[in-house]
Structure formats: structure tokens, C-alpha cells
Amino acid sequence: MGIIDFKNVSVYYNKSKVLDNFSFSVEGKEIFGLLGPNGSGKTTTLKVLTGLIKPNSGNAFINNRDIWDNRNLFKKDIGYCPQFDSFNEKLTVRENIKYFAKLYEIDDDLDNLAYNVCSYLGLNKRIDHSVENLSGGFKRRLNIALGILHEPKILFLDEPSIGLDPISRNELWKLIKELSSEGTTIILATNIMEEAEYLCDRVVLLKNGRNIISGTLTEIRRKTPKLETIIIYTQGSVRSNYQKIIQYIHSLQGVMYVEYTNDVIRIKARANYSDEIVRYVISHLKMSSVIVEDVKVIPSSLIDAFEVLVGPG
């Protein structure tokens, strides 16, 4: 067993199944990613792991102890940084830190604690600034500061880089890496493939509350379908008959996805079917009196493969 074990967990909200027999395991000191689109069950998983909700079935464990049964015991071992900021914007950075330290029942010199945490997170020059005047990047840093005041062994991050510009996001990612290097086990919920690739040692991909695929990114690359994107440029003559043409393309073996915009047909297909698909589509377009100006076939990214795996519905 790992430091965290999530075993056959199901959760219902108003008779709707949010987690469906979901299982995974997290090793100590790793960054583990919960990767999936909005509504896939990531936040609900974090709420189970932090003892905020009880599963309808299944169990979640930290160090072989049931989380729900021992939720008060685990409060000092875990930190939780929710998707939305948890601080009071009318208070200063220092005041927020001191307030949350009291909630954690920390008995240290709280001014000294605030200074040390702010120095660690690069907030020391803004320690007495009102939070409402901070940039988005510094607000996310403060959100993490409030989650690590009590030096938790396990840190849960729910979409930490949401709404950040690229520079602030990259700085935040470096901070998360640093926390991990110091021995903190981190569980990261994200819908950003790039974030998972940069930060995570292993990930599990969720769809409708189920484990679709899991492992290291290298393992997942081997497991996911190799795809290519076929781009067909036309002279606009598709418009009058595009629904039948798109329907025909959808029917071809190996086609995963088709879209038509601005006289361009884009087809995501399994790589071993691409040549055959191109021949059939070009032939069909000619029979439909559609003029084809150019055709390109390009390798698709791992992100494309994940989009196919999570798909619609």
C-alpha cells in the first residue's frame, strides 16, 4: 500500500454518481496528478481525501488508516489549497496568516511564522499589503502559504494555476517542485495537460468519476493511441453539403473526431488509418464536386490523445 490508498470509492450527489468505483494509490514524496476535464470528479476526490465528505461506498486511507474515521486526527498531517482563494481579501497577508495559524492551533510566535512563510514563498515584501491589492500570482502563493503553515506531510492542490498568466504560472510550478523536493507528498488536481507533464511523477486520468488510464507520463504515452491530424483545405464548396460529408467521414474506420470551419476539414485519426482515410475522403469530396486545395497530415500531441480518451460524455 502507498501513503494514500483510494479503494473502489463511489460518491453520489442527488442520485448522480460523481465518483464511480474509483481507485488509485499514491507513494510518499511524489507529486501525483488527478487529470481530467471539468466535472470529472477531481474536486470530489480531494474532498474525500481531506475528510470533508464520506464516500457512499469504498474507502480512502492515509497510512493504512481510514480517512473518514480519523479525519480529526489527520488535520495536522494534511494541507488543502482549494480551487478558489480561501483568504479574506480585506486583511493583510500577515493578518491572514496569523488568523489561519490560530485555526491550526499553532502556538509559535505568529509574527515570526508569518515572516518565515512569506520569505519562503516570496511574499515578504508584501507581508503588510492588503490582499485585495495583490496580483493573481501572489494570491495563489498566499493560498498555498495558508495550506502549509502547519508543515503538513501531504498537500492537496486543486487547480493551483487557474487564471494565472504564463510567468506567474511557471513561478508557481517551481514553488510546487521545491515543496516536493523537501519531502512533501503532493496530490494535484488539474485539467491542464502541460501542468501535469511538468509537475507530476504519475497521473490518473478521470472521466465521469472513473479511472480511464494511469501511470507515469511515459507509460501513458505507450498506452494512448498514436494519432494524426488530417487537414484538408477546400474552396468552400463543402458548405452546401457539409453535414452529409462530415457524416461520411465519421463513418470511416480509424476516425476519432471531425470538424469543419472556414472551409477547412480537420480529422483526428488513428495513425495507422491516416493514408486510407485521406484516399477515401479525397475521392468522396471529388464525387461531391468539392475542390480540394491542399492536404496536410501532422502528428498529434499527447494532449490530442487525452482529448480522445476523455471525449464527449
N, C-alpha and C positions, 0 to 999 in steps of 0.2 A: 504493500500500500504506500501511496505518496503522502506528503504532508497534508494534502487535501484530496478527499475522495468524494465524488458526486456519483451516487449509485441509483440508477433507474428512477430518477426524480420526475414526477409529474405534478404540475400546478394548474389549477383551474381558476379562471376569473369569470363569474357569472355563467357557468356551464361551458365556457370557451376554454379549450386546452391550450395553455400558453407554453408549458414545457411538457414534452411527450416522451416519457421513459428515457430521459437524457442522462448520459453518463460520461465522465471523464476523470482524469487523475492529474494532479499537479505535484511535481517534485520540489523539494526545498531549494530556495535560492534561484529559481528560474523565473523568467518572465513568460507567462502563459497567456495566450490570446483567445478571447471569445470573439470570433469574427463572424459577422453576419449583417444582413440589411436591417433597417428599422423594422421593429415588430417581430424580430426572430426569436426573442426571449433572452437577450443578453442581460438587460437590467433586472429582469425577474430572477435570473440565475444569481446575480450579485446579491439580491435581497435575501435569497435563500442562504447564501454563503455567509452573510453577515447577521443572520438570525432575525431578520426583520419580518419574514413570513415563513410559515410552516408548510412544507410540501404536503399535497394531498396524498401522495404515495412516494415511496422511495426514501432515501436518507442521504444527508450530506455530513461529512466528517472532517474534523481537523485533528490531526494526530490521533486517529482512531476513536475520537470522542464525538458523539452526535452533536451537531451544532445547535439544533433547536433545544435539546435538553440541557445544554451547557452554555446557552447564549450569554448569560451574565458573566460566566467565568471567562469567556473569550473576549470580552470588551477591551481588555488591556493588551491583548495579543494581536488585534486587527485594527487597521485603519481603513476608512471608507471615504473616497472622494467622489461624490455623486456627479452626475452629468451637469447639473445646474449648480451654480455657486451657492454655498451654504452659509456664507458670512453675512454680517449686517453692513450694508454699504454706507450707513451714516456714521459708523465708528471708524477709528483709525486702524491701521494694520496692527499696531501694538495692542489696542483695546480688544480687537477681535481675537488675537492670540491669547491674551490673558483670560478672556471670557471662556474660550473653549478649553483652556488648561484647567479652569475650575470645574468644568463639566467632567473632565477626565480625572478629577480629584488629584491633580499634580500638586505636590507640596513644595516644590522648588521655589527659588526666587524667580517670580514670573517675569519681572523686567529683564533679568539676565537670560531667561529662557527665550523671551521674545527676540532679544538681540542675537542670540546664538542661532536661532532658527532663521531669522531674516538674513544673517550673514551667510549661512549655508545656501539659501535659496536666492541670493542676490537681491534681497528686498531691504537691506539695511539702510539705504539712502532714502527709503520711502516709509520707514517704520512709523513715523508720526503723521503721514499723509492720510487724508480721508480716503477710504476705499473707493468711493464713488468717482474719484478723480484719477484712478489708476487705469492703465491700458488693459486690454483684454488679456495680454500675455502675463502681466503682473497679477491680475486677478486669479488666473489659473494657478500661478505659483502659490498665491495665498491659499487657494483651495487645497493644494497639496500640503502646504505647511500645517493647516489645521488637521490634516489626516495623519501627520507623522509626529505631532507634539509629544506623544507618549511612547515614541520609538517602537512602533508595532513590528512584529516579526513578519506579518503578512499585510500587504497593502492592496486594496481593491480600487481600481481606477475605471470610472465609467465615462468613456469617450472624452479623455482629458484634453484633446487638442481641438475640440469642436469650436468653430468660429474664429480660430486664430489665423493670423497671416503667416506666410511660409517661414519668415525669420523667427517669429515668436514660437511657432510650432517646433522648429528644429532645436531651439534652445531648450524647450520643454522636454523634447525627446532625450537630449543629452543629460538632463537632470534625472530623468527616469532611469537611464542607463547607469548613472552614478549611484542612485539608490540601490539598484540591483547589485552592483559591484561590491557594495558594503554589506551584502548578505540578506537584504530584504527580499522575500518572495512576493512577486507582483502578479496579480491577475488583472489583465487589461481587456476591457470591453471596447470594441471599435468596429466601425463599418468602413474603415479606410484601409485598403489593402497595403498601401505604401507604409502606413504606420505599423501594421503587423509585420511586414517584411523587415523593417528597420529595427524593431524592438524585440520581437518575440523569439524565444527559443523553440517553442512549439505552439500550435494553434489548433482550435477545433472550430469547424465551420458549422454554424447553425442555420437551419431552415425550418420555420414553423415549429420551433422548440425541439428539434431533433438533431442528432449528431449526423451530419452528412459525410464529413471526412475529417480526419485529424492526423497530426504528426508534425514533424519538422517541415519547414518550407521545402526542403529538398525532397523529402518523402512525398509531400503533396504534389509537387511538380511531376513526379513519376506516376502518381495515381490519376491526375486530372487528364482529360482528353487533350491531345495536341490539336489545336485549331488553326485555321487560316481565315483571313477576311478577304472575300472576293468583292472588288469594287468595279461596278460596271457603269460607265458614263454613257448616257443616251442623249438624243436630241429633243427630248420632250414628248415624243410620240407615245410614251408609255401611259400618259395621263388618262386618256380616254378609256383605257382597258386595263388599268394597273391592278385592280382588285383580282381579276382572273389570272393575270401574270404572276402576282405575288402568291396567289393560292397554288399555282402550278409549281413555283419554286419551293414552297413549303413542303410539297408532296415528295420532293426528291430525297433519296436516301443520303444521309450524312448532313443534311441541312439542319442547323440548330436555331437559326434566327434570320429574319429578313426584314429590311426596312427600305422604304423608298421616299427620298426627299430631294427636292431641287434637281430632278432629272437624273439622280444617281441611285442605283440599286446597290445596297450593301448586304452581303450574305456572310454570316458566320457559319463555318462548316468544319467538320472533321477533316483533318489534313489529308488523309488517305482517300477522300472522296472528291477533293477540290477539282482535279482535272476533268473528271467525269461530269461534275456539276457545271463547270464552265461550258463544256461542249453542249450539254443538253439545254442550258439556259440561252446560249447564243443562238442555237438552232430554233428554239421556241420564239425568241424575240424576232428573228428574221421572218418566221412564218406569220408573226403578228404585225409585220410591217413596221417594226421598231428599228430605228437606225442606231447602231452601236458605234460610239466614237472611240472608246478605249476600254481596256480591261486590265486591272491590276490584281495580283494575288500577293498578300503580305502575311507574314506570320503574326498570329495573335499573341497577346500577352497573357501572363498568368491571371491578370485581372479579368480578361475575357473568359477564361476557363471557369473562374469562380462565378461570373455572372451567369454562365450556362448552368452551373451546378445549383445555384440558388433559384434561378429562373423566376418566372411569374408564378404566383400562387404557391 
